[in-house]
Structure formats: structure tokens, C-alpha cells
């Protein structure tokens, strides 16, 4: 990413007056401003259709806002071409989704390592970073197993390891426990809290009250607006 300058002293993520209008028109977000500091564990909650996933997608540069500004680790991403945005995502943002999106023919280690392909990391270094990330999520002993040989909770841990491997400025998680049973959900919640205690910045969209309860900050959306922010209250 030639010419891209990140600020190591800046907040992990900033949305400034962000609005998103879909065809219809439908206003998914209405002038949302929020700053996510380094090391925060923040949950975004609210009813279906409140704008949670849209907010996360814009924060992760997967969607562009209709108006407003987005900064990732101090870098203003407004107006960057798609290729540059791909570089921002590869270098500074880790994603975890409800579905694991693991490649079924690859081992857990190789699934994690593939997340570093777009950063141009040499193969040996990718595998070392993948092994370290799997160790962080407690799956060193399962590194050689393919997704079909892992439980749902283990597959989500692999997905979290893939997000961690690139040492991103922020991990964005969209309903990470949505497809898991209660026991596996509890394990993922514990893992997220542990990662945050080690310094990981986490922003998670969730309907799970346990995850919201574990977060240090809760942002409540309704009708595309922030109705409550526990940091500001």
C-alpha cells in the first residue's frame, strides 16, 4: 500500500457523521459519529433493521457511506480506490462472521495462513503467524484438522485466529455466536474477553446478551441512530 500512512497513536476506528441511504430511499444510518479507542471491547446492539450490520460494514470499509467520514487507525479512507481499501482491510482490520467461511479442503493452519496472502507475507512467515494465532485461541493441537473434523466452536476459533494473524488495528465481529450452541457460545465469549484483556480491540454486533454484558462499552442503535452509548452516559 504505497503512500498509505497509519497513525499508531490514533484511535483504532472513527466514524464521523456517517449516513447510509439505500435505494428506495431507505436510511440505514443517520449521521452516526463514534470513536473506538485502542483496546476497547465494544458491543453494538439493537433490534433487527436498526443499522447494526450496516455500521459494521462501513467501519470495515466493506461498504462506502453516503455521507460522512471513516478513519481506520488515523487514515482517512474516504475516496480511496477499491484496491487501496482492500489493502486497508488486509492490513488493519480482522473480520469474524456468523458463518465461518473456512475452506473445507484446507487444515486449520492453512485456513488461518490464507488470511495473510493479500499482505504479501512469505509462505513460511504466514505459517508461523498462523501457528501463533491458533495457539492464542487454544487450538494448537487441532492445527492439522480440516473444518469437517472440528466442532462449530472450534471452527469459529479458527476464524478468529485468521482475523488475529495479521495483528489488525481492530477486530470486527458480526454475530460471532449466532450459529453456535450455548456451550460453544460461552467459549467464544470467554475467548473474546481474553483477547481483549491482552490488548485486542474488538467491535462486535450481537443479539447475545452475554456478549453485550461482557463488553466494556455498549452502543445501542435504533432506526439508524445511536440511542445510547454507555461510554457517553
C-alpha positions as CSV (number, residue, x, y, z in Angstrom):
1,X,0.0,0.0,0.0
2,X,2.4,2.7,-1.2
3,X,1.6,6.1,0.2
4,X,-0.7,4.8,2.9
5,X,0.1,6.3,6.3
6,X,-1.4,5.0,9.6
7,X,-1.0,6.7,12.9
8,X,-0.1,4.4,15.7
9,X,-1.2,6.9,18.3
10,X,-4.7,7.4,16.7
11,X,-7.9,5.7,17.7
12,X,-8.5,2.3,16.2
13,X,-11.6,3.4,14.3
14,X,-13.7,6.6,13.8
15,X,-17.0,7.2,12.1
16,X,-17.8,10.9,11.8
17,X,-21.3,12.0,10.7
18,X,-21.8,8.8,8.8
19,X,-25.1,8.2,6.9
20,X,-26.1,5.4,4.6
21,X,-29.1,5.6,2.3
22,X,-30.1,2.6,0.2
23,X,-32.3,2.7,-2.9
24,X,-35.9,3.3,-2.0
25,X,-34.8,5.5,-0.4
26,X,-34.1,3.7,2.9
27,X,-31.9,5.4,5.5
28,X,-29.9,2.7,7.2
29,X,-27.7,5.0,9.2
30,X,-28.4,8.6,10.1
31,X,-25.4,10.9,11.0
32,X,-23.6,8.4,13.2
33,X,-20.4,9.5,15.0
34,X,-18.4,7.2,17.2
35,X,-14.8,6.7,18.1
36,X,-13.4,3.3,19.1
37,X,-10.3,3.6,21.1
38,X,-7.4,1.1,21.0
39,X,-8.0,-1.8,23.4
40,X,-11.8,-1.3,23.7
41,X,-14.3,-4.2,23.7
42,X,-17.5,-2.6,22.3
43,X,-20.8,-4.2,21.5
44,X,-23.3,-2.8,19.1
45,X,-26.9,-3.9,19.9
46,X,-30.4,-3.0,18.7
47,X,-33.4,-4.5,17.0
48,X,-33.3,-6.0,13.5
49,X,-33.2,-3.2,10.9
50,X,-31.6,-0.7,13.3
51,X,-28.4,-0.4,11.2
52,X,-26.0,-2.6,13.2
53,X,-24.6,-4.6,10.3
54,X,-24.5,-1.5,8.0
55,X,-22.5,0.3,10.6
56,X,-20.1,-2.6,10.9
57,X,-19.7,-2.9,7.1
58,X,-18.9,0.8,6.8
59,X,-16.5,0.6,9.7
60,X,-14.8,-2.3,7.9
61,X,-14.7,-0.5,4.5
62,X,-16.9,-3.2,3.0
63,X,-19.5,-0.5,2.2
64,X,-19.0,3.2,1.5
65,X,-21.1,5.7,3.4
66,X,-23.5,8.0,1.5
67,X,-22.0,10.9,3.5
68,X,-19.6,11.3,6.4
69,X,-16.1,10.2,7.1
70,X,-14.3,7.0,8.2
71,X,-10.9,6.7,9.7
72,X,-9.0,3.5,10.3
73,X,-6.0,3.8,12.6
74,X,-5.9,7.5,11.8
75,X,-6.1,7.0,8.0
76,X,-9.0,8.8,6.3
77,X,-10.4,6.2,3.9
78,X,-12.9,8.4,2.2
79,X,-12.4,8.4,-1.6
80,X,-9.7,5.7,-1.6
81,X,-10.0,3.4,-4.6
82,X,-11.2,-0.1,-4.2
83,X,-7.7,-1.6,-4.4
84,X,-6.4,0.7,-1.6
85,X,-9.5,-0.2,0.5
86,X,-8.7,-3.9,0.0
87,X,-5.2,-3.1,1.4
88,X,-6.6,-1.4,4.4
89,X,-8.8,-4.4,5.2
90,X,-5.9,-6.8,4.7
91,X,-3.5,-4.8,6.8
92,X,-5.6,-3.2,9.6
93,X,-8.9,-5.0,10.0
94,X,-9.8,-8.5,11.1
95,X,-13.2,-9.9,10.3
96,X,-15.2,-12.6,12.1
97,X,-18.7,-13.5,10.7
98,X,-21.5,-15.7,11.9
99,X,-20.6,-18.2,9.2
100,X,-17.0,-19.3,9.4
101,X,-16.1,-19.1,5.7
102,X,-13.4,-21.7,6.1
103,X,-12.0,-23.6,3.1
104,X,-13.1,-27.2,3.6
105,X,-10.1,-28.8,1.9
106,X,-7.6,-26.9,4.0
107,X,-6.3,-27.6,7.5
108,X,-7.0,-25.1,10.3
109,X,-3.4,-23.9,10.0
110,X,-3.7,-23.3,6.2
111,X,-7.1,-21.6,6.6
112,X,-5.5,-19.1,9.0
113,X,-2.5,-18.7,6.8
114,X,-4.6,-17.8,3.7
115,X,-5.8,-14.7,5.5
116,X,-2.2,-13.3,5.1
117,X,-2.0,-13.9,1.3
118,X,-3.1,-10.5,0.4
119,X,-0.5,-8.9,2.5
120,X,2.3,-10.4,0.5
121,X,3.7,-12.3,3.5
122,X,6.2,-15.1,2.6
123,X,4.8,-18.6,3.0
124,X,7.0,-19.7,5.9
125,X,6.2,-16.5,7.8
126,X,2.5,-17.0,7.1
127,X,2.5,-20.4,8.6
128,X,4.4,-19.2,11.7
129,X,2.0,-16.4,12.2
130,X,-0.9,-18.8,11.7
131,X,0.5,-21.2,14.3
132,X,0.9,-18.4,16.8
133,X,-2.7,-17.3,16.2
134,X,-4.0,-20.8,16.7
135,X,-2.1,-21.0,19.9
136,X,-3.8,-17.8,21.1
137,X,-7.2,-19.3,20.6
138,X,-6.3,-22.6,22.2
139,X,-6.2,-24.7,19.0
140,X,-2.5,-25.7,18.6
141,X,-3.5,-29.3,18.9
142,X,-6.0,-29.0,16.1
143,X,-3.9,-27.2,13.6
144,X,-3.8,-30.2,11.2
145,X,-7.5,-30.8,11.2
146,X,-9.9,-29.8,8.4
147,X,-13.2,-27.9,9.2
148,X,-15.3,-31.1,8.9
149,X,-13.2,-32.6,11.7
150,X,-13.8,-29.6,14.0
151,X,-16.8,-28.6,16.1
152,X,-18.7,-25.4,15.4
153,X,-17.0,-23.7,18.3
154,X,-13.6,-24.8,17.0
155,X,-14.3,-23.6,13.5
156,X,-15.2,-20.2,14.9
157,X,-12.0,-20.2,16.9
158,X,-10.1,-20.8,13.6
159,X,-12.0,-17.9,12.1
160,X,-10.9,-15.7,15.0
161,X,-7.3,-16.9,14.7
162,X,-7.5,-15.9,11.0
163,X,-8.6,-12.4,12.0
164,X,-5.8,-12.2,14.6
165,X,-3.0,-13.4,12.4
166,X,-2.4,-10.1,10.7
167,X,-2.3,-8.2,14.0
168,X,-5.1,-5.8,12.9
169,X,-5.9,-2.4,14.5
170,X,-9.4,-3.7,15.2
171,X,-11.4,-7.0,15.0
172,X,-14.9,-6.6,13.7
173,X,-17.3,-9.4,14.5
174,X,-20.8,-9.8,13.2
175,X,-22.9,-12.2,15.3
176,X,-19.9,-14.5,16.1
177,X,-22.0,-16.8,18.2
178,X,-25.2,-16.7,16.1
179,X,-24.7,-20.2,14.7
180,X,-23.4,-21.9,17.9
181,X,-25.0,-23.7,20.7
182,X,-24.9,-22.3,24.2
183,X,-21.7,-24.1,25.3
184,X,-19.8,-23.1,22.2
185,X,-21.1,-19.5,22.5
186,X,-19.8,-19.3,26.1
187,X,-16.4,-20.5,24.9
188,X,-16.3,-17.8,22.2
189,X,-17.4,-15.2,24.7
190,X,-14.6,-16.2,27.1
191,X,-12.1,-16.1,24.2
192,X,-13.1,-12.6,23.1
193,X,-12.8,-11.3,26.7
194,X,-9.3,-13.0,27.0
195,X,-8.1,-11.5,23.7
196,X,-9.4,-8.1,24.8
197,X,-7.5,-8.4,28.1
198,X,-4.3,-9.0,26.1
199,X,-4.9,-5.7,24.1
200,X,-7.1,-6.7,21.2
201,X,-9.6,-4.0,20.0
202,X,-13.0,-5.7,19.4
203,X,-16.2,-4.2,17.9
204,X,-19.0,-6.8,17.8
205,X,-22.5,-6.8,16.5
206,X,-24.6,-9.1,18.7
207,X,-28.0,-10.1,19.9
208,X,-26.4,-12.2,22.6
209,X,-26.9,-10.5,25.9
210,X,-24.0,-12.3,27.5
211,X,-21.6,-10.8,24.9
212,X,-23.1,-7.4,25.4
213,X,-22.8,-7.8,29.1
214,X,-19.1,-8.7,28.8
215,X,-18.2,-5.7,26.6
216,X,-16.8,-2.7,28.3
217,X,-18.9,-0.4,26.2
218,X,-22.4,-0.9,24.6
219,X,-23.7,1.2,21.7
220,X,-27.5,0.9,21.2
221,X,-28.9,1.6,17.7
222,X,-32.4,2.3,16.7
223,X,-33.7,3.5,13.3
224,X,-30.1,4.1,12.2
225,X,-29.2,6.4,15.1
226,X,-27.2,5.9,18.3
227,X,-29.8,6.0,21.1
228,X,-27.4,5.1,23.9
229,X,-23.7,4.9,24.3
230,X,-22.5,3.5,27.7
231,X,-19.2,5.4,27.3
232,X,-21.0,8.7,27.0
233,X,-23.6,8.0,29.7
